[in-house]
Amino acid sequence: MHLGDRLSAPGDGPRGRCAVTVMSAVVVVVISVLVLMTGVFMAGLDRHC
């Protein structure tokens, strides 16, 4: 809650926007890694069964 208030505070300048961009990039990377791992895991299960 505190972090979100700080990020969306007006007059924070480019730094706030940069933090938001970095955070969304990290989220995208984490999600793609999770999807990739899930796909590999499912393929491994299919091969084992």
N, C-alpha and C positions, 0 to 999 in steps of 0.2 A: 504494500500500500504506500509506504513512504517512498520507495524507489519510483513507483509510477507517478506519484505527485511531482517528484523532482524532475523526471524525464519530460513530463508534459507541461512543466511550468513555463509560462510565457517569458520572453526575454532571456531565456537560457542560451540562445544563440546556436551556432552550428554544432557546438559540442553535444547538446541534447539530441539533435537530429542524428549526429554521428553515432551516438550510443544506441539509438533506436535501430539504425541500420545494422550495426554490428550484432545487436541482439537478434534481429530477424535473420541475419545470415547464419548465426550459430544455430538458431531453431531449425532453419531449413537443412543445415548439414546434419544435425542430430536426427531429424525425421528421416532423411534419405538413408542414413546409416542404419537406422532401426528397420526401415523397409527392406533394405538390402540383406541384413542379417536374418530377418524373418523369411525372406525368399530362399536364402541358402539353407536355413533350418528346415523349411518345408521340403525342399528338394532332397535334403539328406534323409528326412523321414520317409519320403516316397521311395528312395533307393533302398532303405533298410527293410521296409515292409514287404 
